[in-house]
Amino acid sequence: MTLAIAPPVVRAARREDLPAVAVHMRGMLERELGGYDPRLHADIDDLAGTYLGTAGTRLFVCTVEGPDGPVLAGTASVRVGGPKPRFVPSWLTARYDGRRVGQICRVWVDPAQRRLGVGRRLAVEAARWAFDAGYDPVCLHTNAAVPGALAFWTSFPGAVLVHDARPDPWSTVHFELDPAGLRG
């Protein structure tokens, strides 16, 4: 007899999720992303205001069943607009001028929950939501110095590399998503 293992559940975050989300995100920043930087991570200071109180944004959580109930396994979000002009070349800023851009952010999976499909489920849900919300294009960036991050996005359905900014301070690689890659 084999035990059935409940699959990860991805859903829109609720207010009661935010304390666990804040702990998760701050932990990821400390463990893997070089720490908190207010220029880059201010959304984490006001998760409710940024993601629950702003039109066109969405925060997703993924939970897995733990021994004592659901456990937060990861997050993903969608925000309005492309990359911040002060951190990217002017041609990349110009690429998004005048367009309804959605940006996928904070696709962060707890290290203990990796290789279980959590990141893929979160990213697909965020991308589908962004396209359904009318964003075109949908973009994202990743820190290629984080083990597995670049491989994750280069293998993501519909991901198209737009700009490799390395050796910038954050090992940034920018992508856009083709909605046709998310079908199925």
LINJO-V848420 format. One line per field, one symbol per residue. ss: DSSP state (2 for helix, 1 for strand, 0 for the rest). phi: phi as a letter, one per 20 degrees, with the letter a starting at -180 (. if undefined). burial: # if it has 16 or more other C-alpha atoms within 10 Angstrom, else .. A space follows every 10 residues. Layout:
BEGIN
ss=???
phi=???
burial=???
END
This chain:
BEGIN
ss=0000000011 1100222222 2222222222 2200000222 2222202222 2200000111 1111110011 1111111111 0000222002 2222220001 0111111110 2220000222 2222222222 2200010111 1110000022 2222000011 1111000000 0111111022 2200
phi=.defdffgdd bffdgfefff ffffffffgf fcdnnfcgfd cfgffbgfff dddcfndbdd ccdcfdfdof cfdacbbccf neffgfdcff ffffgdgmde edceclecdg gfdfmdnfff ffffffffff fffnfaedca ccefffgnff fgffefgnfc fdbdefeffd lecdccdeff fefo
burial=.......### .##....#.. #..###.##. .....#.... ...#..##.# ##...##### ####...... .######### ###....... .#...#.... ########## ..#....### #######.## #...###### ####....## ..#..##### #...#....# #########. .#..
END
